């Protein structure tokens, strides 16, 4: 099968998995329309341009967004980079899709002279777009994510400009919208170009310790889940290792080496009530020795954004410190 068609059908199957009512004929029509509109264009790596909107649509599908969002992602560069018009897109795919494409185009066209102006003005434009239709911003973030994944084909100057913009605008926005995995990837990929030496050092360290660290996290997660269940505390417990940019930022802010970071590992425990939060805390402190000065009660004293949880850092049986968020 043709590789591009293969990419399209992979997208179609991904959408069908969560939206069995997908209008396959309409989606395929959008693919053909975008393919034709971009037929004379290529990506920086020499691949047909259609591979980019297909990839963006696939990222949008990972978020399980609706059909109009998938089609808008497929067409997101047609008004910007081809002879397509809002009227033509609206007539063929509906006014909603055309408005989404036009909204993404407006965000793409925003230009800035300074980082401060860029950050504030871009956020204002995006918030304005969000007030009309949040899907505009979601598609734009997915567009930026794929562009970051192919950043190696840009000039060094363009890499720095785009990565700074990603750090200033798109990663914080993804964070506000709860798109944590995308936020982490945007930050890590940006760091690769903004601080290549530090990025390489941290990734090499994580790769070197990967198997041992994963085994440690799984062991801790299993023990905590088992104990909480035994105590009658219903819970969802999972672990994570800090991502590259988060480690870098902490090392920089606290002037520490990676080995000195206490919360390189973190366990998150979700329970049903405030009472269970404090009960779970008692279980954790019974199981593991808490580190003095590393306890924060954001339930009794919520953060300004109303975030509420309990944070504590403890020493595992192997001597490894890890953070627990309840």
N, C-alpha and C positions, 0 to 999 in steps of 0.2 A: 504493500500500500504506500501511496505517496506520503512522505513524512508530515507534510502540513495537514493532509486529510486525517492522518493518524492522530495528530495533535488536536484537531477539531473533535473527532469522535471520542477522544479521551475526556475532553471538556463536556461533551454532551452526556456521557455516561456519569460523570461526576455530578452534574446537575440533576439528572434523573434519579440518582440515589437518594436525594432529599426532596425532590420535587417531581413526583411521577406524573403531574399534570402539565409538564413542560410542553410548550408548542414547538415540537422539533422542526417543523417546516419553517416557522418564523426565525428560529435560531439559526438554521442553516442558511436562510435567506440573508440574515445579517452577516454571517460569515462570508458568503459570496459577494455581498455588497462591499464589505471592508476589503476583501482580497482584490476586487476589481479596482476600487478607489486607490489602493496603495500599490498597485501592480508595478508601477515604474520606480518604486522606492526600495531602498535597502537599509538594513541596520548597519551600524558601524563595523560589525564583525563580518559583513558581507552577506548575511542571511536575508531572505525576503522579509519585508517590513511586517507582513501579516503575522509573523511569529510573535511580535510584541503584543498586539491587541489580543491575540489568542492566549498568551501567557497571563496578561492582566485579567482577562475574563476568568481564567482558571483560579487565580488568587481570589477574585471576588466570589467565585463558587465555593472556595474553601470556607468563606464566611457564611455560606448558605443564604445568600441574598436572593431576592426575587428575580423573576425572568427579565423584567425591564432593566434591572441593574446589570445582569449578565450581557444583555444586548448592548446597553450603553457602554459597557467596558469594551466590547468588541468594536464599537464605532467611535471610541472616545477621541481619536485623532483625526477623524474624517473631516470635520468642519475646520479644524486647525490647519491641517496639512494637505488637504485635497480640495477639489472643486465642489465638494458636497456642501449643501446649505441646510439651515435649520428647517426650512419649508419642505425640502426634499426628504429629509430624514423623518420629519413629522408625518408626511403623507404616507410614507412606506412602513414606518414602525410605530407611529403614534406620537402624540404631542409630549407625553411623559418622557419617552426615550430621548426625543429631540431636546427637551429642556435639560435633561441630565447631561447630555453630550455638550450642549452649549455652556452649562455650568462648569464642567471640567475644563473646557476650553478657556473660559474667563480666568480660572485660577492659574492655568498654565501660562497665560500671557502676562501675568503680573511681574514687573521688573522693579529692582531696587538698587539704590546707590550705596547704602551703608548697611551693616549687619543689624544695627538697632532699628533703623527704619524698616528694613526688610522684615524683621521679626514681628514688629507691631502691626505694620500694614498688612502683611500676609495673614496674620491671625484674624485681623478685622474682616478682611475679604472672605476668609474661610468661615468665620462665624456668621457672616451675612448669608453666605451660601447655605450653611447648615440650617439657618432659620427658615429657608425656603424648602430645602430637601436635603436631609442628612446624607442621602445616597451619593450626592455629588462629591462630598468629602471622602466617603468610603472608597469610591472608585478612584479618586485622585491619589489617595494614600496607597492603594494597590498598584497604581501606575508608577508611583515613585519607588515602591519596593522592587518592582521588576527592573526599573532603570538602575537601581543600586546593585542588583544582582549581576548586571552587565556593565558595571562601571569601569572594568578593566580596559574597555575599548575606547574610553574617552581620553582626551589629552590631560596631562597632569594638572593644568590650570583649571580645566572644567571639573576634574575630580574634586579638587579642593572646594571650589565654589558650590557644587552640588551637595557635597558632604556636609559643609557648614550649614547650608540651608536645611538639609535633612535634620541635623541636630537641633537647629533653632526652631523649626516649625513642625515638620512632619512627625518626628518621634514624640515630642510632647503632646501633639494632637492625638496620635494613636494611643498614647497613655491615657489621656482624658476620656477617650471613647472606649476604653477597656480592651484594646487590641494589643495585649501584652506581648504575645509572640512576635507580632509584626514590629512592635516598638523595639524589642530586643534585637531583632535582625537589622533594623534600620540603624540602630546605634552601633552594633558590632561592625557592620559593613562600613559605616562612616569612619570609625576609628581605624580601620585597616589602611585608610588613605591619609587620615589626619595625623596619626601617630603610628606609622608602620613598625618602628622598632619595638615599641611597647606592646603593640598588638601581637607581634610575632612571639615575643617572650611569654606573654600570658597564654596564648593558644598552645605553644609548645609545652608549657607546664601542665595545662589541662589535659592535653593528649597523653602526656607521659604518665599521668596519674589516673587516667580515665577509668580503667577497669577496677582499680582498688577503690576509688571514690564512689563509683556506682554500687559496688558491693557493700560499702559502708552505709550508703544512704538507704539501700533496700533493707539491710539488716535493722537499722534504726526504725525505719517506717513500719516494718513487720512487728517489732517488739512493742512499739507504742500503740499500734492498732490493736494488737492482742490484749495488752493490759487494759486499755480503755474499754474494750468490749467486755472484758472480764468484770470490770467495775460497773457495767450497765450504762456506760456513756456512749450513746450512738455517735458515730463520728465518720468523717471522710478525711483521711490522712494521706498526704503525699509529700514527696521531697523534691528539692531542686538544688542544683549547684549554680552559684551566681554566674551570670553571663559575662562575657569578656569586658564590655564597656563598664559594667557595674563594678567589676573588680578594679579596673583601671582608675575609675573615679574615686573609689575608696582609698586605693594606694596613694593617689595624688593628694587627696584631702587630708589624710592622716599621716602622710609621709611614712608609709609602712611597706614592707615587702609582702608578697603574696602569702607567705607562710605565717605572717603575723595578723592576718585578717580573721577575726573571730566568726563572722557569719558567711564564710565561703560556702558553707552548707546550711540549708534551712529546711525545716519541716513545717508544713502548714496543716493545722488541725481545724476542721470546721465542725462545730457542734450545734445543737438545736436551741440553746438558750444561754443567757448570761450566767445563770447558775452553773450550767455545765462547763462554761469557759473556766470559771474559777476551780471547779472540781477537777478538770483536766490539768490545770496548772499544778494543783496539789500532787497529782499522779506523776507528772513530769519531774517535779522537784524531789519526789520520793525515789524515782528511778535514776536520776542523774544529778550530779552536783552543780548547782547554779553558780555562775561567775558573778561576784559582787559588782554592783554598778551597771549591770547589763539588763536590768529589769525595767520595762515600761508598761504602764497600765493605761492604754488609750480607751478603755471602756469607761473607767472612772473619769478620765480627762481626755475626751475625744480631740483629735486633731482639728485644725481650722476647717478642713473640708468634710468634717464629721466621720472620718475614718475611725472605726472602733475595733480594737483587738488587744490582746495581751502579747507582749514580746518578752521573751527571756532567752538568755544564752547559757548553755550548760556544757559540761564536759562529758563526752561519751566514754564508754568503758575502755576504749582503745587510747584515750587521751586526746582525741580530736574534739575541739569545741564545735558546737553547732547551734544555730538559732532556732527557736521554736516560736511560731506565730499561731496564736489560738483565737 
